[in-house]
Amino acid sequence: MSLPRKAIIAVSSYNEVFYADGKRTGLFYTEALHPYQALVKAGFQVDLASETGTYGMDEHSTEKMFLTDEDEKIYNDPNHPFNVALNKRLHKASDLNPKDYGLFFASAGHATLYDYPKARGLQSIAEDIYARGGIVSAVCHGPAILPGIKDLKTGKSIIEGKTVTGFTDKGEVELNILDKIKGDKVPTIEAAAASVHAKYSSPATPFEDYSLTDGRVVTGANPASAHSTAEKAIEAFEKVSK
């Protein structure tokens, strides 16, 4: 069965104060931008969607330390196709037809820990793509969505028994955020993977580029991995769509 060469990038709709300095979490900018760039370059049409059709930015993600010069230039250009897609054409998940897509990519930001586990609109798009033989991918905190994405044949999570990565508990400790996450009673990525009997694979250090493929599930560990995760998702797509 031929898969549409069209991808959906999921974006968190959660945008609340999260950091100790009073800044909000939300979309981690480059974790959607870099996959978007890789997918467009590979000839995909790309839509962006959140559960509610709205989003807010992770206020730390647009600081200079997280942006290359090129990223910064794009961020400051409201007419760049990515910013147009994000700010003027962001879809509500339930308004979309899942059958239009062959690849699902969950972008991130700590915000995803709060809304992705309950985001049934986004999850159901991913379930449909997976059921038709397509690719489901996620980076950093994006794998928070994976436990809730079911294999429609078995009723179990698509990552049960699979090896995945995502942002490490050690990284949360280094950012002084683990206590906040635990206090809010949302699982870390490591805990979410364990909850559905997935094997968690950790990068050597929390912030180095690390991504992996297990079947038709592709995951990456952190912001530095957003591009390589998308590249591996594209490779996996090419294999199944031949």
Residue frames as a rotation matrix with the C-alpha (Angstrom) as fourth column:
MET 1
0.580 0.815 0.000 0.00
0.815 -0.580 0.000 0.00
0.000 0.000 -1.000 0.00
SER 2
-0.285 -0.728 0.624 1.46
0.657 -0.622 -0.426 3.34
0.698 0.288 0.655 -0.94
LEU 3
0.066 0.202 -0.977 1.77
0.922 -0.387 -0.018 5.87
-0.382 -0.900 -0.212 1.87
PRO 4
0.876 0.231 0.424 1.13
0.383 -0.867 -0.318 9.58
0.294 0.441 -0.848 1.29
ARG 5
-0.224 -0.974 -0.037 4.41
0.873 -0.183 -0.452 11.53
0.433 -0.134 0.891 1.22
LYS 6
0.126 0.370 0.921 2.91
-0.200 -0.899 0.389 13.89
0.972 -0.233 -0.040 3.72
ALA 7
-0.519 -0.421 -0.744 3.98
0.638 0.388 -0.665 14.33
0.569 -0.820 0.068 7.33
ILE 8
0.645 0.642 0.415 2.33
0.100 -0.609 0.787 15.75
0.758 -0.466 -0.457 10.40
ILE 9
-0.620 -0.780 -0.088 4.41
0.277 -0.112 -0.954 17.41
0.734 -0.616 0.285 13.11
ALA 10
0.464 0.764 -0.448 2.63
0.684 0.013 0.730 17.35
0.563 -0.645 -0.516 16.47
VAL 11
-0.519 -0.526 0.673 3.04
0.006 -0.790 -0.613 20.43
0.855 -0.314 0.413 18.68
SER 12
-0.593 0.279 -0.755 2.22
0.804 0.257 -0.536 20.77
0.044 -0.925 -0.377 22.38
SER 13
0.082 0.695 0.715 -0.76
0.365 -0.688 0.627 22.94
0.927 0.209 -0.310 23.28
TYR 14
0.642 0.104 -0.760 0.33
0.766 -0.045 0.641 23.27
0.032 -0.994 -0.108 26.93
ASN 15
-0.090 -0.660 0.746 1.82
0.474 -0.687 -0.551 26.68
0.876 0.303 0.375 27.75
GLU 16
0.901 0.432 -0.031 2.02
0.192 -0.334 0.923 27.29
0.388 -0.838 -0.384 31.49
VAL 17
0.356 -0.776 0.521 4.64
-0.869 -0.480 -0.122 28.65
0.344 -0.409 -0.845 33.87
PHE 18
0.882 -0.092 -0.463 7.06
0.108 0.994 0.009 25.80
0.459 -0.057 0.887 34.48
TYR 19
0.022 -0.993 -0.115 10.56
0.550 0.108 -0.828 27.07
0.835 -0.045 0.548 35.20
ALA 20
0.050 -0.099 -0.994 11.81
0.990 -0.128 0.062 28.41
-0.134 -0.987 0.092 38.52
ASP 21
-0.862 -0.438 -0.255 12.44
0.401 -0.897 0.188 31.79
-0.311 0.060 0.949 36.87
GLY 22
-0.207 0.893 -0.400 8.73
-0.065 -0.421 -0.905 32.13
-0.976 -0.161 0.145 36.04
LYS 23
-0.560 -0.033 -0.828 9.09
-0.806 -0.212 0.553 31.33
-0.194 0.977 0.092 32.34
ARG 24
0.449 0.865 0.225 6.65
-0.708 0.498 -0.501 29.12
-0.545 0.066 0.836 30.51
THR 25
-0.694 -0.497 0.521 7.13
-0.028 0.741 0.671 25.81
-0.719 0.451 -0.528 28.81
GLY 26
0.525 0.784 -0.331 5.57
-0.465 -0.062 -0.883 25.07
-0.713 0.618 0.332 25.45
LEU 27
0.963 -0.207 0.173 6.94
0.259 0.527 -0.810 24.16
0.076 0.824 0.561 22.04
PHE 28
0.180 -0.967 -0.181 10.73
0.143 -0.157 0.977 23.84
-0.973 -0.202 0.110 22.01
TYR 29
0.484 0.268 -0.833 11.23
-0.579 -0.616 -0.534 25.77
-0.656 0.741 -0.143 18.78
THR 30
-0.270 -0.688 -0.673 14.03
-0.960 0.140 0.241 23.87
-0.072 0.712 -0.699 17.02
GLU 31
-0.767 0.003 0.642 12.48
-0.132 0.978 -0.163 20.49
-0.628 -0.210 -0.750 17.87
ALA 32
0.415 0.842 0.343 9.77
0.362 0.193 -0.912 21.29
-0.835 0.503 -0.225 15.32
LEU 33
0.608 -0.214 -0.765 11.84
-0.635 -0.709 -0.306 23.53
-0.476 0.672 -0.567 13.01
HIS 34
-0.425 -0.901 -0.089 14.65
-0.781 0.315 0.539 21.04
-0.458 0.298 -0.838 12.35
PRO 35
-0.489 0.321 0.811 12.32
0.351 0.924 -0.154 18.11
-0.799 0.210 -0.564 11.56
TYR 36
0.629 0.738 -0.245 10.26
0.123 -0.406 -0.906 20.42
-0.768 0.539 -0.346 9.34
GLN 37
0.281 -0.610 -0.741 13.39
-0.852 -0.514 0.101 21.40
-0.442 0.603 -0.664 7.40
ALA 38
-0.714 -0.596 0.368 14.50
-0.410 0.782 0.470 17.77
-0.568 0.185 -0.802 6.98
LEU 39
-0.174 0.751 0.636 11.05
0.479 0.629 -0.612 16.61
-0.860 0.198 -0.469 5.84
VAL 40
0.722 0.420 -0.549 10.57
-0.194 -0.639 -0.744 19.47
-0.664 0.644 -0.380 3.36
LYS 41
-0.103 -0.867 -0.487 14.05
-0.893 -0.135 0.429 18.82
-0.438 0.480 -0.761 1.94
ALA 42
-0.830 -0.198 0.521 13.09
-0.077 0.967 0.244 15.15
-0.552 0.162 -0.818 1.46
GLY 43
-0.889 0.437 -0.136 10.03
-0.191 -0.084 0.978 16.16
0.416 0.896 0.158 -0.56
PHE 44
-0.520 0.738 -0.429 7.31
0.854 0.462 -0.241 15.81
0.021 -0.492 -0.871 2.08
GLN 45
-0.060 0.604 0.795 4.34
-0.085 -0.796 0.599 18.07
0.995 -0.031 0.099 2.42
VAL 46
-0.715 -0.280 -0.640 4.21
0.584 0.263 -0.768 19.01
0.383 -0.923 -0.025 6.10
ASP 47
0.276 0.796 0.539 1.34
-0.011 -0.558 0.830 20.09
0.961 -0.235 -0.146 8.34
LEU 48
-0.892 -0.451 0.034 1.64
-0.017 -0.041 -0.999 21.19
0.452 -0.892 0.029 11.97
ALA 49
0.157 0.987 -0.017 -1.08
-0.099 0.033 0.995 20.34
0.983 -0.154 0.103 14.48
SER 50
-0.902 -0.283 0.326 -1.76
-0.356 0.063 -0.932 20.50
0.243 -0.957 -0.157 18.21
GLU 51
-0.740 0.646 -0.189 -4.55
0.671 0.686 -0.281 18.94
-0.052 -0.335 -0.941 20.23
THR 52
0.000 0.771 -0.636 -6.42
0.631 -0.494 -0.598 22.23
-0.776 -0.401 -0.487 20.58
GLY 53
0.465 0.089 0.881 -5.24
0.835 -0.374 -0.403 24.07
0.294 0.923 -0.249 17.45
THR 54
0.871 -0.241 0.428 -3.31
-0.329 -0.933 0.144 26.48
0.365 -0.267 -0.892 19.68
TYR 55
0.391 -0.789 -0.473 0.23
0.823 0.530 -0.204 26.52
0.412 -0.310 0.857 21.06
GLY 56
0.953 -0.287 0.095 2.66
-0.302 -0.890 0.342 28.65
-0.013 -0.355 -0.935 23.00
MET 57
0.394 -0.890 -0.228 6.44
-0.189 0.165 -0.968 28.81
0.900 0.424 -0.103 22.90
ASP 58
0.614 -0.436 -0.658 8.84
0.789 0.326 0.521 27.44
-0.012 -0.839 0.544 25.49
GLU 59
0.995 -0.098 0.022 10.38
-0.097 -0.995 -0.038 30.76
0.026 0.035 -0.999 26.46
HIS 60
0.329 -0.935 0.133 13.84
-0.332 0.017 0.943 29.29
-0.884 -0.355 -0.305 27.02
SER 61
0.285 -0.210 0.935 13.92
0.640 0.768 -0.022 27.50
-0.714 0.605 0.353 23.66
THR 62
0.761 0.023 0.648 14.35
0.573 -0.491 -0.656 30.73
0.304 0.871 -0.387 21.70
GLU 63
0.770 -0.600 -0.218 17.36
-0.255 -0.602 0.757 31.90
-0.585 -0.527 -0.616 23.71
LYS 64
0.472 -0.637 -0.610 20.63
-0.873 -0.242 -0.423 32.23
0.122 0.732 -0.671 21.79
MET 65
-0.406 -0.723 0.559 22.21
-0.786 0.588 0.191 29.17
-0.467 -0.362 -0.807 23.43
PHE 66
-0.126 0.443 0.888 19.63
0.140 0.894 -0.426 26.94
-0.982 0.070 -0.174 21.72
LEU 67
0.870 0.491 0.044 19.64
0.146 -0.171 -0.974 28.61
-0.471 0.854 -0.220 18.29
THR 68
-0.214 -0.872 0.440 22.26
0.883 0.020 0.469 28.55
-0.418 0.489 0.766 15.56
ASP 69
-0.742 -0.090 -0.664 22.63
-0.108 -0.962 0.252 31.74
-0.661 0.259 0.704 13.53
GLU 70
-0.890 0.434 -0.142 20.44
-0.087 0.145 0.986 30.18
0.448 0.889 -0.092 10.84
ASP 71
-0.350 0.779 -0.520 17.79
0.896 0.440 0.056 29.16
0.273 -0.446 -0.852 13.41
GLU 72
-0.372 0.147 -0.917 17.76
0.559 -0.753 -0.347 32.70
-0.741 -0.641 0.198 14.82
LYS 73
-0.925 -0.003 -0.379 17.37
-0.287 -0.648 0.705 34.20
-0.248 0.761 0.599 11.35
ILE 74
-0.664 0.721 -0.199 14.40
0.288 0.492 0.821 31.91
0.690 0.488 -0.535 10.66
TYR 75
-0.307 0.547 -0.779 12.84
0.947 0.097 -0.305 32.62
-0.091 -0.831 -0.548 14.07
ASN 76
-0.433 0.049 -0.900 12.94
0.245 -0.954 -0.170 36.36
-0.867 -0.295 0.401 13.35
ASP 77
-0.937 0.117 -0.329 11.35
-0.349 -0.310 0.885 35.97
0.002 0.944 0.331 9.90
PRO 78
-0.335 0.880 0.336 7.53
-0.402 0.189 -0.896 35.82
-0.852 -0.435 0.290 10.24
ASN 79
0.438 0.530 -0.726 7.24
-0.862 0.018 -0.507 34.98
-0.255 0.848 0.464 6.53
HIS 80
-0.724 -0.675 -0.146 9.41
-0.690 0.708 0.148 31.87
0.003 0.208 -0.978 6.69
PRO 81
-0.185 0.729 -0.659 7.23
-0.489 0.514 0.705 28.87
0.853 0.452 0.261 5.64
PHE 82
-0.533 -0.035 -0.846 7.77
0.569 0.725 -0.388 27.16
0.627 -0.688 -0.367 9.00
ASN 83
-0.936 0.160 -0.312 6.60
0.162 -0.590 -0.791 30.20
-0.311 -0.791 0.527 10.98
VAL 84
-0.543 0.790 -0.285 3.62
-0.801 -0.384 0.460 30.63
0.254 0.478 0.841 8.65
ALA 85
-0.225 0.431 -0.874 2.66
-0.020 0.894 0.447 26.97
0.974 0.118 -0.193 9.23
LEU 86
-0.645 -0.130 -0.753 3.08
0.692 0.318 -0.648 27.36
0.324 -0.939 -0.115 12.98
ASN 87
-0.844 0.175 -0.507 1.48
0.228 -0.739 -0.634 30.75
-0.485 -0.651 0.584 13.54
LYS 88
-0.509 0.678 -0.531 -1.14
-0.801 -0.599 0.003 30.98
-0.316 0.426 0.848 10.80
ARG 89
0.044 0.510 -0.859 -1.92
-0.790 0.544 0.282 27.43
0.612 0.666 0.427 9.74
LEU 90
-0.903 -0.345 0.255 -1.64
-0.427 0.656 -0.622 25.35
0.047 -0.671 -0.740 12.90
HIS 91
-0.252 0.838 -0.485 -4.34
-0.343 0.391 0.854 22.67
0.905 0.381 0.189 12.72
LYS 92
-0.026 0.352 0.936 -6.51
-0.961 0.250 -0.121 21.19
-0.276 -0.902 0.331 15.44
ALA 93
-0.855 -0.472 0.214 -5.82
-0.408 0.868 0.284 17.46
-0.320 0.155 -0.935 15.44
SER 94
-0.395 0.770 0.501 -9.48
0.311 0.626 -0.715 16.44
-0.864 -0.127 -0.487 15.32
ASP 95
0.434 0.547 -0.716 -10.04
-0.447 -0.559 -0.698 18.51
-0.782 0.623 0.002 12.17
LEU 96
-0.293 -0.699 -0.652 -7.56
-0.929 0.049 0.366 16.46
-0.224 0.713 -0.664 10.15
ASN 97
0.860 0.458 -0.226 -7.99
-0.506 0.825 -0.254 13.26
0.070 0.333 0.940 8.13
PRO 98
0.340 -0.787 0.515 -5.33
-0.436 0.354 0.828 10.81
-0.833 -0.506 -0.223 9.38
LYS 99
0.518 -0.081 0.852 -5.33
0.562 0.783 -0.268 9.02
-0.645 0.617 0.451 6.02
ASP 100
0.982 -0.180 0.060 -3.69
-0.083 -0.691 -0.718 12.08
0.171 0.700 -0.694 4.43
TYR 101
0.419 -0.853 0.310 -0.41
-0.908 -0.398 0.134 11.28
0.009 -0.337 -0.941 6.24
GLY 102
0.706 -0.259 -0.659 2.29
0.001 0.931 -0.365 8.64
0.708 0.257 0.657 6.08
LEU 103
-0.304 -0.861 -0.408 4.62
0.637 0.135 -0.759 9.94
0.709 -0.490 0.507 8.81
PHE 104
0.836 0.538 0.104 3.96
0.218 -0.500 0.838 11.30
0.503 -0.678 -0.536 12.30
PHE 105
-0.308 -0.948 -0.079 6.59
0.555 -0.112 -0.824 13.33
0.772 -0.297 0.561 14.19
ALA 106
0.756 0.550 -0.355 6.03
0.588 -0.335 0.736 14.47
0.286 -0.765 -0.577 17.78
SER 107
-0.116 -0.748 0.654 7.99
0.082 -0.663 -0.744 17.65
0.990 -0.033 0.139 18.55
ALA 108
0.075 0.000 -0.997 8.68
0.884 0.462 0.066 18.54
0.461 -0.887 0.035 22.13
GLY 109
-0.357 -0.025 0.934 9.34
-0.471 -0.858 -0.203 20.88
0.807 -0.513 0.294 25.02
HIS 110
-1.000 -0.014 -0.008 8.66
0.001 0.481 -0.877 19.93
0.016 -0.877 -0.481 28.66
ALA 111
-0.434 0.899 -0.051 5.07
-0.861 -0.431 -0.269 20.97
-0.264 -0.073 0.962 27.91
THR 112
-0.178 0.395 -0.901 4.45
-0.667 0.625 0.406 17.67
0.724 0.673 0.153 26.14
LEU 113
-0.923 -0.170 -0.345 4.70
0.126 0.715 -0.688 15.80
0.363 -0.678 -0.639 29.45
TYR 114
-0.770 0.633 -0.084 1.46
-0.171 -0.331 -0.928 17.54
-0.615 -0.700 0.363 30.42
ASP 115
0.031 0.895 -0.445 -0.71
-0.799 -0.245 -0.549 17.29
-0.601 0.373 0.707 27.31
TYR 116
-0.411 -0.222 -0.884 0.57
-0.841 0.468 0.274 14.50
0.353 0.856 -0.378 25.06
PRO 117
-0.996 0.006 0.091 -0.47
-0.029 0.924 -0.380 11.61
-0.087 -0.381 -0.920 27.35
LYS 118
-0.303 0.953 -0.010 -4.11
0.311 0.089 -0.946 12.80
-0.901 -0.290 -0.324 27.06
ALA 119
-0.357 0.108 -0.928 -3.96
-0.684 -0.707 0.181 14.09
-0.636 0.699 0.326 23.47
ARG 120
-0.082 0.385 0.919 -6.35
0.227 0.905 -0.359 11.59
-0.971 0.179 -0.161 21.90
GLY 121
0.857 0.386 -0.342 -6.71
-0.200 -0.363 -0.910 13.61
-0.475 0.848 -0.234 18.69
LEU 122
0.207 -0.885 -0.416 -2.98
-0.978 -0.183 -0.098 13.48
0.011 0.427 -0.904 17.99
GLN 123
-0.488 -0.400 0.776 -2.68
-0.522 0.846 0.108 9.90
-0.700 -0.352 -0.622 19.23
SER 124
0.335 0.711 0.619 -5.46
0.115 0.621 -0.776 8.70
-0.935 0.331 0.126 16.94
ILE 125
0.783 -0.184 -0.594 -3.75
-0.618 -0.344 -0.707 10.23
-0.074 0.921 -0.383 13.89
ALA 126
-0.271 -0.962 0.037 -0.55
-0.961 0.272 0.050 8.37
-0.059 -0.022 -0.998 14.82
GLU 127
-0.260 0.250 0.933 -2.52
-0.263 0.911 -0.317 5.15
-0.929 -0.328 -0.171 15.39
ASP 128
0.780 0.625 0.038 -4.05
-0.088 0.169 -0.982 5.36
-0.620 0.762 0.187 11.92
ILE 129
0.476 -0.704 -0.528 -0.67
-0.866 -0.270 -0.420 6.07
0.153 0.657 -0.738 10.28
TYR 130
-0.483 -0.706 0.518 0.90
-0.803 0.593 0.060 3.14
-0.350 -0.387 -0.853 12.13
ALA 131
0.080 0.627 0.775 -1.97
-0.130 0.777 -0.615 0.80
-0.988 -0.051 0.143 11.24
ARG 132
0.946 0.283 -0.157 -1.43
-0.162 -0.007 -0.987 1.60
-0.281 0.959 0.040 7.55
GLY 133
0.618 -0.761 0.197 2.28
0.786 0.602 -0.143 0.76
-0.010 0.243 0.970 7.76
GLY 134
0.601 -0.350 0.719 3.56
0.065 -0.875 -0.480 4.31
0.796 0.335 -0.503 8.28
ILE 135
-0.327 -0.890 -0.319 6.17
0.603 0.063 -0.795 5.80
0.728 -0.452 0.516 10.60
VAL 136
0.874 0.482 0.067 5.71
0.235 -0.539 0.809 7.22
0.426 -0.691 -0.584 14.10
SER 137
-0.144 -0.987 -0.070 8.58
0.729 -0.058 -0.682 9.32
0.669 -0.150 0.728 15.44
ALA 138
0.913 0.399 0.085 9.23
0.213 -0.643 0.736 11.61
0.348 -0.653 -0.672 18.42
VAL 139
-0.081 -0.990 0.117 12.11
0.405 -0.140 -0.903 13.57
0.911 -0.026 0.412 19.95
CYS 140
-0.740 -0.420 0.525 13.17
-0.231 -0.575 -0.785 14.64
0.631 -0.702 0.329 23.46
HIS 141
-0.783 0.539 0.312 9.95
-0.294 0.121 -0.948 14.89
-0.549 -0.834 0.063 25.53
GLY 142
-0.287 0.675 -0.680 7.84
-0.947 -0.092 0.308 14.04
0.145 0.732 0.665 22.47
PRO 143
-0.668 0.013 -0.744 7.91
-0.100 0.989 0.107 10.31
0.737 0.146 -0.660 23.33
ALA 144
-0.854 0.473 0.217 5.46
-0.282 -0.072 -0.957 11.19
-0.437 -0.878 0.195 26.14
ILE 145
-0.042 0.893 -0.449 2.82
-0.977 -0.130 -0.167 10.59
-0.208 0.432 0.878 23.45
LEU 146
-0.487 -0.273 -0.830 3.97
-0.692 0.700 0.176 7.06
0.533 0.660 -0.530 22.58
PRO 147
-0.972 0.138 0.192 2.51
-0.023 0.754 -0.657 5.00
-0.236 -0.643 -0.729 25.47
GLY 148
-0.238 0.965 -0.108 -0.98
-0.214 -0.161 -0.964 6.22
-0.948 -0.206 0.244 24.49
ILE 149
-0.054 0.172 -0.984 -0.59
-0.997 -0.065 0.043 5.34
-0.057 0.983 0.175 20.79
LYS 150
0.135 0.232 0.963 -2.09
-0.418 0.895 -0.157 1.88
-0.898 -0.382 0.217 20.40
ASP 151
-0.932 -0.260 -0.252 -1.36
-0.354 0.508 0.785 -0.83
-0.077 0.821 -0.565 17.88
LEU 152
-0.150 0.988 -0.046 -4.91
-0.985 -0.153 -0.074 -1.32
-0.080 0.034 0.996 16.62
LYS 153
0.017 0.105 -0.994 -4.24
-0.424 0.901 0.088 -5.05
0.906 0.420 0.060 16.04
THR 154
-0.424 -0.327 -0.845 -3.19
0.498 0.695 -0.519 -5.79
0.757 -0.640 -0.132 19.63
GLY 155
0.699 0.698 0.155 -4.65
0.301 -0.485 0.821 -2.92
0.648 -0.528 -0.549 21.66
LYS 156
0.484 -0.620 -0.618 -1.24
0.781 -0.013 0.625 -2.43
-0.395 -0.785 0.478 23.27
SER 157
0.611 -0.346 -0.712 1.08
-0.304 -0.933 0.193 0.56
-0.730 0.099 -0.676 22.97
ILE 158
0.950 -0.267 -0.160 3.08
-0.099 0.228 -0.969 0.59
0.295 0.936 0.190 19.74
ILE 159
0.128 -0.973 0.189 6.26
-0.760 -0.219 -0.612 0.80
0.637 -0.065 -0.768 21.84
GLU 160
0.666 0.099 0.739 5.58
-0.630 0.606 0.486 -2.25
-0.400 -0.789 0.466 24.04
GLY 161
0.673 -0.464 0.576 8.66
0.408 0.882 0.234 -4.46
-0.617 0.078 0.783 23.72
LYS 162
0.674 -0.436 0.596 10.44
0.519 -0.294 -0.803 -1.90
0.526 0.850 0.028 21.55
THR 163
-0.122 -0.786 -0.606 13.60
0.944 -0.280 0.173 0.08
-0.306 -0.551 0.776 22.31
VAL 164
0.632 0.376 0.677 13.11
0.556 -0.829 -0.058 3.85
0.540 0.413 -0.733 22.50
THR 165
-0.565 -0.726 -0.393 14.97
0.816 -0.422 -0.395 6.90
0.121 -0.543 0.831 23.72
GLY 166
0.537 0.664 0.520 13.94
0.470 -0.748 0.469 10.36
0.700 -0.008 -0.714 24.87
PHE 167
0.138 -0.524 0.841 15.06
-0.520 -0.761 -0.389 12.97
0.843 -0.383 -0.377 27.38
THR 168
-0.268 -0.378 -0.886 16.87
0.401 0.793 -0.459 11.31
0.876 -0.478 -0.061 30.29
ASP 169
0.800 0.451 -0.396 16.02
0.508 -0.157 0.847 11.53
0.319 -0.879 -0.354 33.98
LYS 170
-0.012 -0.898 -0.440 19.66
0.941 -0.159 0.300 12.54
-0.339 -0.410 0.847 34.44
GLY 171
-0.620 -0.165 0.767 19.02
0.579 -0.756 0.305 15.51
0.530 0.633 0.564 32.14
GLU 172
0.438 0.849 0.295 16.02
0.295 -0.446 0.845 16.55
0.849 -0.283 -0.445 34.24
VAL 173
0.630 -0.304 -0.715 18.25
0.755 0.023 0.656 16.48
-0.182 -0.952 0.244 37.32
GLU 174
-0.450 -0.885 0.120 20.91
0.882 -0.420 0.213 18.58
-0.138 0.201 0.970 35.56
LEU 175
-0.484 0.359 0.798 18.22
0.296 -0.791 0.535 21.15
0.824 0.495 0.277 34.65
ASN 176
-0.994 0.109 -0.026 16.92
0.003 -0.212 -0.977 21.12
-0.112 -0.971 0.211 38.27
ILE 177
-0.453 0.868 -0.203 13.48
-0.836 -0.334 0.436 20.18
0.310 0.368 0.877 36.96
LEU 178
-0.654 0.185 -0.733 12.95
0.083 0.981 0.174 16.60
0.752 0.053 -0.657 38.16
ASP 179
-0.870 0.325 -0.369 11.36
0.408 0.057 -0.911 17.67
-0.276 -0.944 -0.182 41.47
LYS 180
-0.563 0.677 -0.474 8.87
-0.669 -0.710 -0.220 19.90
-0.485 0.193 0.853 39.63
ILE 181
-0.425 0.375 -0.824 7.91
-0.656 0.499 0.566 17.04
0.623 0.781 0.034 37.27
LYS 182
-0.729 0.112 -0.675 7.50
0.401 0.869 -0.289 14.60
0.555 -0.482 -0.679 40.16
GLY 183
-0.862 0.403 -0.308 5.57
0.094 -0.470 -0.878 17.17
-0.498 -0.785 0.367 42.18
ASP 184
-0.384 0.725 -0.572 3.16
-0.888 -0.459 0.015 17.62
-0.252 0.513 0.820 39.27
LYS 185
-0.113 0.304 0.946 2.78
-0.205 0.924 -0.322 13.82
-0.972 -0.230 -0.042 39.07
VAL 186
0.819 0.224 -0.528 3.60
-0.561 0.127 -0.818 13.58
-0.116 0.966 0.230 35.38
PRO 187
0.712 -0.568 0.411 5.91
0.403 0.811 0.423 10.76
-0.575 -0.136 0.807 34.30
THR 188
-0.048 -0.814 -0.579 9.35
-0.612 -0.434 0.661 11.41
-0.789 0.386 -0.477 32.88
ILE 189
0.294 0.106 -0.950 10.11
-0.925 0.282 -0.255 9.86
0.241 0.953 0.181 29.48
GLU 190
-0.738 -0.608 -0.292 12.00
-0.497 0.783 -0.374 6.99
0.456 -0.131 -0.880 31.14
ALA 191
-0.751 0.513 0.416 9.04
-0.230 0.387 -0.893 6.28
-0.619 -0.766 -0.172 33.43
ALA 192
0.205 0.861 -0.465 6.53
-0.812 -0.116 -0.572 6.54
-0.547 0.495 0.676 30.56
ALA 193
-0.111 -0.334 -0.936 8.51
-0.831 0.547 -0.097 4.00
0.545 0.767 -0.338 28.51
ALA 194
-0.951 -0.306 0.030 8.70
-0.263 0.758 -0.597 1.60
0.160 -0.576 -0.801 31.47
SER 195
-0.446 0.852 0.275 4.93
-0.583 -0.042 -0.812 1.92
-0.680 -0.522 0.515 32.07
VAL 196
0.661 0.677 -0.325 4.22
-0.685 0.367 -0.629 0.11
-0.306 0.639 0.706 28.77
HIS 197
0.545 -0.483 0.685 7.15
0.155 0.861 0.484 -2.33
-0.824 -0.158 0.545 28.91
ALA 198
0.906 -0.409 0.109 9.31
0.016 -0.223 -0.975 -0.51
0.423 0.885 -0.196 26.38
LYS 199
0.329 -0.878 -0.347 13.08
0.926 0.228 0.300 -0.68
-0.184 -0.420 0.889 26.72
TYR 200
0.989 -0.027 -0.148 14.66
-0.036 -0.998 -0.059 2.73
-0.146 0.064 -0.987 27.30
SER 201
0.315 -0.925 0.211 18.06
0.942 0.278 -0.189 3.40
0.117 0.258 0.959 25.72
SER 202
0.806 -0.008 -0.591 20.05
0.281 -0.875 0.395 6.34
-0.521 -0.484 -0.703 27.05
PRO 203
0.720 -0.644 0.258 22.58
0.011 -0.361 -0.932 8.56
0.693 0.675 -0.253 25.27
ALA 204
-0.040 -0.838 -0.544 26.06
0.785 0.310 -0.536 8.62
0.618 -0.449 0.646 26.83
THR 205
-0.874 -0.109 -0.473 25.36
0.397 -0.722 -0.567 12.17
-0.280 -0.684 0.674 28.08
PRO 206
-0.147 0.981 -0.124 21.95
0.569 -0.019 -0.822 13.88
-0.809 -0.191 -0.555 28.28
PHE 207
0.460 0.400 -0.793 22.51
-0.198 -0.824 -0.531 16.47
-0.865 0.401 -0.300 25.55
GLU 208
-0.650 -0.723 -0.235 24.43
-0.401 0.064 0.914 14.66
-0.646 0.688 -0.331 22.81
ASP 209
-0.077 0.598 -0.798 22.86
-0.995 0.003 0.099 13.75
0.061 0.802 0.595 19.46
TYR 210
-0.931 -0.153 0.332 21.30
-0.209 0.968 -0.139 10.30
-0.300 -0.199 -0.933 19.86
SER 211
0.037 0.968 -0.247 18.46
-0.958 -0.036 -0.285 8.73
-0.285 0.248 0.926 17.92
LEU 212
-0.871 -0.327 0.368 17.37
-0.255 0.939 0.232 5.21
-0.421 0.108 -0.901 17.12
THR 213
-0.172 0.781 -0.601 14.97
-0.931 0.071 0.358 3.20
0.322 0.621 0.714 15.01
ASP 214
-0.830 0.033 0.557 13.06
-0.182 0.927 -0.326 0.11
-0.527 -0.372 -0.764 16.12
GLY 215
-0.306 0.721 0.622 10.81
0.856 0.495 -0.152 -1.12
-0.417 0.485 -0.768 13.34
ARG 216
-0.107 0.366 0.924 8.52
0.717 -0.616 0.327 1.75
0.689 0.698 -0.196 12.38
VAL 217
0.922 0.292 -0.256 9.11
0.385 -0.606 0.696 3.73
0.048 -0.740 -0.671 15.60
VAL 218
-0.010 -0.934 0.358 11.90
0.684 -0.267 -0.679 6.32
0.729 0.239 0.641 15.59
THR 219
0.899 0.324 -0.294 12.94
0.429 -0.521 0.738 8.30
0.085 -0.790 -0.608 18.68
GLY 220
-0.009 -0.900 0.435 15.55
0.369 -0.408 -0.835 10.90
0.929 0.153 0.336 19.64
ALA 221
-0.086 -0.162 -0.983 16.90
0.945 0.299 -0.132 12.01
0.315 -0.940 0.128 22.99
ASN 222
-0.007 -0.121 -0.993 17.12
0.640 -0.763 0.088 15.81
-0.768 -0.635 0.083 23.10
PRO 223
0.693 0.336 -0.638 17.17
-0.165 -0.788 -0.594 19.07
-0.702 0.517 -0.490 21.07
ALA 224
-0.220 -0.880 -0.421 20.48
-0.752 -0.122 0.648 18.12
-0.621 0.459 -0.635 19.43
SER 225
-0.776 -0.067 0.628 18.80
0.148 0.947 0.284 14.99
-0.613 0.313 -0.725 18.07
ALA 226
0.143 0.954 -0.263 15.82
-0.184 -0.235 -0.954 16.63
-0.972 0.185 0.142 16.33
HIS 227
0.181 -0.120 -0.976 17.44
-0.962 -0.229 -0.150 16.59
-0.206 0.966 -0.157 12.89
SER 228
-0.798 -0.555 -0.233 18.90
-0.592 0.794 0.137 13.07
0.109 0.248 -0.963 13.10
THR 229
-0.570 0.680 0.461 15.57
0.068 0.598 -0.799 11.71
-0.819 -0.424 -0.386 14.37
ALA 230
0.421 0.733 -0.535 13.77
-0.481 -0.320 -0.816 13.21
-0.769 0.601 0.218 11.39
GLU 231
-0.166 -0.569 -0.806 16.44
-0.985 0.138 0.106 11.83
0.051 0.811 -0.583 9.02
LYS 232
-0.956 -0.192 0.222 15.99
-0.227 0.963 -0.147 8.33
-0.186 -0.191 -0.964 10.48
ALA 233
-0.143 0.977 0.158 12.19
-0.014 0.157 -0.987 8.66
-0.990 -0.143 -0.009 10.26
ILE 234
0.369 0.207 -0.906 12.56
-0.844 -0.333 -0.420 9.57
-0.389 0.920 0.051 6.58
GLU 235
-0.637 -0.669 -0.383 14.86
-0.759 0.633 0.155 6.55
0.139 0.389 -0.911 6.03
ALA 236
-0.784 0.407 0.468 12.31
0.056 0.798 -0.600 4.27
-0.618 -0.445 -0.649 7.71
PHE 237
0.232 0.897 -0.376 9.55
-0.354 -0.283 -0.892 5.79
-0.906 0.340 0.252 5.54
GLU 238
-0.010 -0.304 -0.953 11.55
-0.998 -0.050 0.026 5.11
-0.056 0.951 -0.303 2.35
LYS 239
-0.919 -0.382 0.094 11.93
-0.384 0.923 0.000 1.44
-0.087 -0.036 -0.996 3.37
VAL 240
-0.560 0.753 0.345 8.23
0.301 0.573 -0.762 0.82
-0.772 -0.323 -0.548 3.96
SER 241
0.305 0.767 -0.564 6.92
-0.281 -0.494 -0.823 2.86
-0.910 0.410 0.065 1.05
LYS 242
-0.663 -0.598 -0.450 8.89
-0.630 0.122 0.767 1.07
-0.404 0.792 -0.458 -1.67
